[in-house]
Amino acid sequence: MISQIDLFNQLFYRSDDGFVAIICYDQDIADINVYAPDGEWCGATRASNHYTRMADIRHIINYRKQWQS
């Protein structure tokens, strides 16, 4: 289930396929959770660099697509 968007949980990335990445600022190091279009959790990353975060998100999405097919 996708987290509610609020002050501490913000939309970080939305793909054309409908995958969503939400960043959570509740902890010292921000977590990014990735959700499938149906709302199922796919994976997470705790990377600190923007480009590393984006690479991790793309890897999680690509792995999920391969797993579904």
N, C-alpha and C positions, 0 to 999 in steps of 0.2 A: 504494500500500500504506500502510495506517495505521501511524503511528509507535507504538512500544511506549510504554506509560504507565510512567513512572518518576519519579525526583526532578526531572529537568529537563524532561520532557515530560508535561504534565498536561492532563486533560480540562477544557476551558473551557466548551463548550456542546454539547448534544445536542438536535437538533430532533425533533419528533414523527415526521417523515418518515424519520428514520434518518441524517441528515447529522450529522457530528461535527466539532467544532473543537477542535484540540489546540494548546495554547500551549507554546512552546519557550523555556526560559530559558537556553540555551547562550550567547547573545550579550548585548551591552550593552542592546540594545533587543529586547524579546521579540517573536518571530514567532508568528503564529497561522496554522496551516494548516487548511484546510477540506477534508473528504473526503466523497465521495458514499456512499450506503448500500452500494454494492458495493466500497468501499475505494479508489476512484480519486480522486486529488488533484484538487480543483476550483479552488483559489485560495488566496491568502494575504494577510495584512495585517500592517503593522507599526505600527498606530495605538497611541497611548499612553494614551488616555482610554477608560474602560470603555464609555461610551455610543457612542463612535465605533467601537470594536471591534465592538460588537453590531450597529451599523448596517452596517458593512462585511461582517460575516458574513451578515447577512440579504440584502444585495445579491448576494453571491457565490452563495448558495443559490438565490435567485430567478432569477439569470441562468442557473444550471445547469439549473433546472427548465424554463425557456423553451427552452434549447438542446436538451434531451432531447425535447421535444414537437414 
